[in-house]
Amino acid sequence: MRTIHYLLIVPLLLTCAAAGAQAPQPGQPQLTPEQAKQEAADWAAADIRIITPGVVNASGLPVLSASYTKTTGKKVAIRVIGMGTIVDEISKMDPSADLVALPFQLMSDVSLAGGLVPHTFSPLGRTRMGLAVKAGAPHPDISTIDKLAVALRGAKAVMHSNPASRTMVAQLIADVLKRPELAGVHDVSTANGVEGGQALGRGEGDMAIQTISQILPYKEIELVGPLPAELRAWLDLAFAVSSRGKHPDAARALMQYLLRPESNEVWKPKGLERFE
């Protein structure tokens, strides 16, 4: 599933709406033909096009892109695509994306396929997996793997994304839950790849494991904290300029803007840890 955020110099209300938008998940209503046609037109008309997984989008990309548009007048379109298909989609898009956001591993796949401009790989930051509970529920101590295990075993159901969705987030969480230290946890993968945090927000289960940036937007749930560092439950993310894009210089300029120190005022509160 994917969506496009088309960012113009617009009133603050519309900018904030774009900032809070989330990529549609499998199982949610599809776009109408009219909506799909409009989004395709917006993508084609943009000055700079970005393709990204949902985790980068949720970490503040729409806010910063809107700010860039306001500053420069350059129209930025963001297309959000699931990690399981994003590498294939990059090579099929027409018009092509100018700037790519991906975890390191997937960026390597795109690079080996000749999809990136050499020497434009630029580390962005780290997004950690965290534990969420329902709003108002007690926050257990999860500072160690043993304490996390106790907390998870006390849950009726720990929600998480379905690894069949082929996203790296879902697969990483599934691998964590397979560890012998966490045996006995009643974990439930969501249907159709929907995020665990979203399922918890709808009232399914009583805990969820998801990227922190994809927990924070939901008022119905609260972040307990990141999973213990020993689990290495995180994804390292980067930007790079696409070799298929039509606006490489504009993409470089936008990437520099997204990576400037001042941008941390947006990335950090949304759960992204920038690399120093």
C-alpha positions as CSV (number, residue, x, y, z in Angstrom):
1,M,0.0,0.0,0.0
2,R,1.2,3.5,-0.6
3,T,0.2,7.2,-0.5
4,I,1.6,10.4,-1.7
5,H,1.8,13.6,0.4
6,Y,2.0,16.6,-1.9
7,L,3.5,19.5,-0.1
8,L,3.0,23.1,-1.2
9,I,3.2,26.5,0.5
10,V,0.0,26.1,2.3
11,P,-1.6,27.4,5.5
12,L,-0.3,25.9,8.7
13,L,-3.5,23.8,9.2
14,L,-2.8,21.9,6.0
15,T,0.9,21.5,6.8
16,C,0.0,20.0,10.2
17,A,-2.4,17.6,8.5
18,A,0.3,16.4,6.2
19,A,2.7,15.9,9.1
20,G,0.3,13.6,10.8
21,A,-0.6,11.5,7.8
22,Q,0.3,7.9,7.8
23,A,0.7,5.4,5.0
24,P,-2.4,3.3,4.4
25,Q,-1.9,-0.2,5.7
26,P,-3.1,-3.4,4.0
27,G,-6.7,-4.1,4.9
28,Q,-7.7,-0.4,4.9
29,P,-9.9,1.1,2.1
30,Q,-8.2,1.5,-1.2
31,L,-8.0,4.9,-3.0
32,T,-10.9,5.8,-5.3
33,P,-10.0,6.1,-9.0
34,E,-10.3,9.9,-8.6
35,Q,-8.0,10.0,-5.6
36,A,-5.4,7.8,-7.4
37,K,-5.6,10.0,-10.4
38,Q,-5.0,13.1,-8.4
39,E,-2.1,11.6,-6.5
40,A,-0.5,10.5,-9.7
41,A,-0.9,14.1,-11.1
42,D,0.6,15.5,-7.9
43,W,3.6,13.1,-8.1
44,A,4.2,14.0,-11.8
45,A,4.0,17.8,-11.1
46,A,6.4,17.8,-8.1
47,D,9.8,19.4,-8.3
48,I,11.3,16.8,-6.0
49,R,10.0,13.3,-5.4
50,I,10.9,11.1,-2.4
51,I,10.2,7.4,-1.9
52,T,10.3,6.2,1.7
53,P,9.1,3.4,4.0
54,G,6.5,4.4,6.6
55,V,9.0,4.5,9.5
56,V,10.9,7.5,8.0
57,N,7.6,9.2,7.1
58,A,6.4,8.8,10.6
59,S,9.6,10.3,12.0
60,G,9.0,13.8,10.6
61,L,9.7,13.7,6.9
62,P,6.4,15.5,5.9
63,V,7.0,18.3,8.4
64,L,10.5,19.0,7.1
65,S,9.5,18.6,3.5
66,A,6.7,21.2,4.0
67,S,9.2,23.5,5.6
68,Y,11.6,23.1,2.7
69,T,8.7,23.9,0.3
70,K,7.9,27.0,2.3
71,T,11.5,28.1,2.3
72,T,12.4,27.4,-1.4
73,G,9.1,27.2,-3.2
74,K,10.1,23.7,-4.5
75,K,7.1,21.3,-4.5
76,V,8.0,18.0,-2.7
77,A,6.0,14.8,-3.1
78,I,6.4,11.9,-0.8
79,R,5.4,8.4,-1.7
80,V,5.2,5.9,1.1
81,I,5.7,2.2,0.2
82,G,6.1,-0.9,2.4
83,M,9.6,-2.1,2.8
84,G,8.7,-5.5,1.3
85,T,8.1,-4.0,-2.1
86,I,10.0,-0.7,-2.1
87,V,13.1,-1.9,-3.8
88,D,11.1,-3.3,-6.7
89,E,8.9,-0.2,-6.9
90,I,11.9,2.1,-7.2
91,S,12.8,0.6,-10.5
92,K,9.2,0.7,-11.9
93,M,8.1,4.2,-10.9
94,D,7.4,6.7,-13.7
95,P,8.3,9.5,-13.1
96,S,11.0,8.1,-10.9
97,A,11.8,9.2,-7.4
98,D,14.7,11.7,-7.0
99,L,15.5,10.9,-3.3
100,V,15.4,7.6,-1.6
101,A,15.0,6.8,2.1
102,L,15.7,3.3,3.3
103,P,17.4,1.1,6.0
104,F,21.0,0.5,5.3
105,Q,20.5,-3.1,4.1
106,L,17.9,-2.2,1.5
107,M,19.9,0.8,0.4
108,S,22.7,-1.6,-0.4
109,D,20.3,-3.7,-2.6
110,V,19.3,-0.6,-4.5
111,S,23.0,0.5,-4.9
112,L,24.1,-2.9,-6.2
113,A,21.3,-2.7,-8.8
114,G,22.7,0.7,-10.0
115,G,19.8,2.6,-8.5
116,L,21.8,5.3,-6.6
117,V,24.1,8.1,-7.6
118,P,27.6,7.2,-6.4
119,H,28.8,8.8,-3.2
120,T,25.4,10.2,-2.2
121,F,24.6,7.6,0.6
122,S,24.0,9.7,3.7
123,P,23.2,8.2,7.1
124,L,20.1,9.6,8.7
125,G,19.6,8.0,12.1
126,R,18.4,5.0,14.1
127,T,14.8,4.0,14.8
128,R,14.4,1.7,17.8
129,M,11.7,-0.8,18.6
130,G,9.7,0.1,21.7
131,L,7.0,-1.3,23.9
132,A,3.6,0.4,24.1
133,V,0.8,0.0,26.5
134,K,-2.8,1.4,26.5
135,A,-3.0,5.0,27.6
136,G,-3.2,5.2,31.3
137,A,-1.9,1.6,31.9
138,P,1.0,1.0,34.2
139,H,4.5,1.2,32.6
140,P,6.5,-1.9,33.5
141,D,10.3,-1.9,33.9
142,I,11.8,-3.2,30.7
143,S,15.4,-2.0,31.3
144,T,16.8,-5.5,30.9
145,I,15.9,-8.6,28.8
146,D,14.8,-10.5,31.9
147,K,12.6,-7.6,33.1
148,L,11.2,-7.3,29.6
149,A,10.4,-11.0,29.6
150,V,8.5,-10.7,32.9
151,A,6.5,-7.8,31.5
152,L,5.6,-9.5,28.2
153,R,4.6,-12.7,29.9
154,G,2.2,-10.8,32.1
155,A,0.3,-9.5,29.0
156,K,-2.7,-11.3,27.7
157,A,-1.6,-10.5,24.1
158,V,1.4,-8.6,22.8
159,M,0.5,-7.2,19.4
160,H,3.1,-6.8,16.6
161,S,3.2,-6.5,12.8
162,N,2.8,-9.7,10.7
163,P,6.1,-10.8,9.4
164,A,4.3,-12.1,6.3
165,S,4.0,-8.5,5.3
166,R,7.8,-8.7,4.4
167,T,8.6,-5.5,6.2
168,M,12.0,-5.3,8.0
169,V,10.2,-3.9,11.1
170,A,7.9,-6.9,11.3
171,Q,10.7,-9.4,10.7
172,L,13.0,-7.8,13.3
173,I,10.3,-7.9,15.9
174,A,9.4,-11.5,15.1
175,D,13.1,-12.5,15.5
176,V,13.2,-10.7,18.9
177,L,10.1,-12.6,20.1
178,K,11.7,-16.0,19.0
179,R,14.6,-15.5,21.5
180,P,14.7,-18.2,24.2
181,E,14.7,-15.6,26.9
182,L,11.2,-14.5,25.8
183,A,9.7,-18.0,25.6
184,G,6.1,-18.1,27.0
185,V,5.1,-14.7,25.7
186,H,1.6,-14.7,24.1
187,D,2.4,-12.6,21.0
188,V,-0.2,-12.0,18.3
189,S,0.8,-10.8,14.8
190,T,-1.8,-8.5,13.3
191,A,-3.7,-9.2,10.2
192,N,-2.5,-8.0,6.8
193,G,0.6,-6.4,8.1
194,V,-1.1,-3.7,10.2
195,E,1.2,-2.2,12.8
196,G,1.1,-3.6,16.3
197,G,0.6,-0.1,17.8
198,Q,-2.4,0.5,15.6
199,A,-3.9,-2.8,16.7
200,L,-3.3,-1.9,20.4
201,G,-4.9,1.5,19.8
202,R,-8.0,-0.2,18.4
203,G,-8.3,-2.3,21.6
204,E,-6.6,-5.5,20.5
205,G,-4.2,-7.0,23.1
206,D,-2.8,-5.0,26.0
207,M,0.8,-4.4,24.8
208,A,2.5,-3.9,21.5
209,I,6.0,-3.8,20.1
210,Q,6.6,-1.3,17.2
211,T,9.1,1.3,16.1
212,I,9.0,4.2,18.5
213,S,8.2,6.7,15.7
214,Q,5.1,4.6,14.9
215,I,3.9,4.5,18.5
216,L,4.2,8.2,19.4
217,P,1.4,9.5,17.0
218,Y,-1.4,7.5,18.6
219,K,-3.1,9.1,21.6
220,E,-4.8,5.8,22.6
221,I,-1.4,4.2,23.5
222,E,1.7,5.2,25.4
223,L,5.4,4.5,24.9
224,V,7.0,2.6,27.8
225,G,10.4,2.8,26.3
226,P,12.9,1.3,23.9
227,L,13.6,-2.5,24.0
228,P,16.8,-3.3,25.9
229,A,19.9,-2.4,23.8
230,E,21.2,-6.0,24.1
231,L,18.5,-7.0,21.7
232,R,19.8,-4.7,19.0
233,A,16.2,-4.1,18.0
234,W,16.6,-1.1,15.7
235,L,16.9,-0.1,12.1
236,D,19.6,2.3,10.8
237,L,18.3,4.6,8.1
238,A,19.8,6.7,5.3
239,F,19.1,8.9,2.3
240,A,20.6,8.7,-1.2
241,V,20.0,10.3,-4.5
242,S,18.3,8.1,-7.1
243,S,20.2,7.5,-10.3
244,R,16.8,7.3,-12.1
245,G,15.5,10.7,-10.9
246,K,15.3,13.7,-13.2
247,H,16.3,16.3,-10.5
248,P,19.6,15.1,-8.9
249,D,20.8,18.5,-7.9
250,A,17.4,19.4,-6.3
251,A,17.5,16.0,-4.5
252,R,20.9,16.8,-3.1
253,A,19.8,20.2,-1.9
254,L,16.7,18.7,-0.2
255,M,18.8,15.9,1.4
256,Q,21.2,18.5,2.9
257,Y,18.3,20.4,4.3
258,L,16.8,17.2,5.9
259,L,20.2,16.3,7.4
260,R,21.2,19.7,8.8
261,P,21.5,20.0,12.6
262,E,18.4,22.2,12.9
263,S,16.3,19.3,11.5
264,N,16.9,17.4,14.7
265,E,14.3,19.5,16.3
266,V,11.7,17.6,14.2
267,W,13.4,14.2,14.0
268,K,14.2,13.7,17.7
269,P,10.8,14.3,19.3
270,K,9.3,11.8,16.8
271,G,11.6,9.0,17.9
272,L,14.5,9.2,15.4
273,E,18.0,9.2,16.9
274,R,20.2,11.1,14.5
275,F,23.8,9.9,13.9
276,E,26.3,12.5,15.1
